[in-house]
């Protein structure tokens, strides 16, 4: 998200970045979801990419909202001085706000994807199953917390880390690209391990819309803890961390290049 772009421009950049990320990393998302629900994994590409359409719309829409809302918040925070850098706390607040707003769109789309991965139905039949108020909102709380912290991890943490590294260690990190790798590792670590317990609860809830095993958010958390203690909340974390490090690096690079490519006049 850039303070140099308007809301529409930030939204189009976010949509493009989100879709590219999903198409490259969907297999890691599939593996994470299956392990969280205790389901067997498959190397069949048809299963690895099952639900990719819903996930493209999900990530594209969520990233679009996160970029647009985050960019708008940045402009508001900067006020009359649009040339200064945001403080770390301002960066985090803008990312958190953009992420929470995106959950209202992301949660239903992830529900559709997880149901397709779990049951193998097509999109139309899955929509028929979930198009009920009590089902379509399932997992919304977990999604809101996860998306808020995840957006901080990929939009707020990398620029903070990059600036700090280039300021404190200018000889070692003498270019933005050199600072991007540790920034992505730390952003992915933050985005993964702080949010994963909420993501696990949400995934279990959305995989069980019949509520045969998992009930409310609190009931689901209690059941996971009773069965597996703290470790149960981190099922699938390895696949998610791998995906997040790749995603943070990709998104950091893509947002820095797609914006100037699409809207060069804004960066003159």
Residue pairs with C-beta under 8 A, 6 or more apart in sequence:
1 10
1 14
1 66
1 67
1 68
1 70
1 71
1 74
1 94
1 98
1 155
1 255
2 10
2 13
2 71
2 74
2 255
2 259
2 266
3 71
3 74
3 75
3 78
3 82
4 259
4 266
4 267
5 13
5 71
5 259
5 263
5 266
6 71
7 68
7 71
7 72
8 68
9 259
9 262
9 263
9 266
10 67
10 68
10 70
10 71
10 72
11 64
11 65
11 67
11 68
12 64
12 262
13 67
13 255
13 258
13 259
13 262
14 60
14 63
14 64
14 65
14 66
14 67
14 68
14 255
15 60
15 61
15 63
15 64
16 60
16 254
16 258
16 262
17 63
17 67
17 250
17 251
17 254
17 255
17 258
18 56
18 59
18 60
18 61
18 62
18 63
18 64
19 56
19 59
19 60
20 250
20 254
21 59
21 63
21 247
21 250
21 251
21 254
22 29
22 52
22 55
22 56
22 58
22 59
22 60
23 52
23 56
24 246
24 250
25 243
25 246
25 247
26 48
26 49
26 52
26 55
27 48
27 49
28 239
28 240
28 242
28 243
28 246
29 55
29 239
29 243
30 47
30 48
30 49
30 50
30 51
30 117
31 41
31 236
31 239
32 236
32 237
32 239
32 240
32 243
33 114
33 117
33 203
33 207
33 236
34 40
34 41
34 117
34 236
35 41
35 235
35 236
35 239
36 199
36 200
36 203
36 204
36 207
36 235
36 236
37 118
37 203
37 204
37 207
38 235
39 118
42 48
47 117
50 116
50 117
50 120
51 112
51 113
51 114
51 116
51 117
53 123
54 109
54 110
54 112
54 113
54 116
54 123
55 109
55 110
55 113
57 109
58 105
58 106
58 109
58 110
58 113
61 102
61 105
61 106
61 109
62 102
62 103
62 105
62 106
62 147
63 102
63 251
65 98
65 101
65 102
65 105
66 95
66 98
66 99
66 101
66 102
66 147
66 151
66 155
67 98
67 155
67 255
68 98
69 97
69 98
69 101
69 102
70 94
70 95
70 97
70 98
70 151
70 155
73 93
73 94
73 97
73 98
74 86
74 90
74 94
75 82
77 86
77 90
77 93
77 94
78 84
78 86
85 163
86 94
88 160
91 155
91 156
91 157
91 159
91 160
92 152
92 156
92 160
94 155
94 156
95 148
95 151
95 152
95 153
95 155
95 156
96 148
96 149
96 151
96 152
96 156
97 148
98 151
98 155
99 147
99 148
99 149
99 150
99 151
99 152
100 144
100 147
100 148
102 147
102 151
103 140
103 143
103 144
103 146
103 147
103 148
104 140
106 143
106 147
107 137
107 139
107 140
107 143
107 144
107 202
108 130
108 136
108 137
110 139
110 143
110 202
110 206
111 130
111 135
111 136
111 138
111 139
111 206
111 209
112 123
112 126
112 127
112 130
114 203
114 206
114 207
115 121
115 126
115 129
115 130
115 206
115 207
115 209
116 122
116 123
116 126
118 207
119 126
121 129
129 135
129 209
130 136
130 209
135 209
138 205
138 206
138 209
139 201
139 202
139 203
139 205
139 206
139 217
141 202
141 217
142 198
142 199
142 201
142 202
142 205
142 217
143 202
145 195
145 198
146 195
146 198
146 199
146 202
149 190
149 191
149 194
149 195
149 198
150 191
150 195
150 244
152 190
152 191
153 187
153 188
153 190
153 191
153 192
153 194
153 195
153 244
153 248
154 187
154 188
154 191
154 244
154 247
154 248
154 251
154 252
155 251
157 183
157 186
157 187
157 190
157 191
157 248
158 180
158 183
158 184
158 187
158 248
158 252
159 183
161 179
161 182
161 183
161 186
161 187
162 173
162 176
162 179
162 180
162 183
165 172
165 173
165 179
165 182
165 183
166 173
166 174
166 176
166 179
172 178
173 179
176 256
180 249
180 252
180 253
181 249
183 248
183 252
184 245
184 248
184 249
184 252
185 245
187 244
187 248
187 252
188 241
188 244
188 245
188 246
188 247
188 248
188 249
189 241
189 245
191 244
191 248
192 237
192 240
192 241
192 244
193 234
193 237
193 241
196 233
196 234
196 236
196 237
196 240
197 221
197 233
197 234
199 240
200 224
200 232
200 233
200 234
200 235
200 236
201 217
201 220
201 221
201 224
201 233
204 213
204 214
204 220
204 224
205 214
205 217
205 220
207 214
208 214
213 223
214 220
214 223
221 233
224 232
224 233
225 232
225 233
228 235
259 266
259 267
260 266
260 267
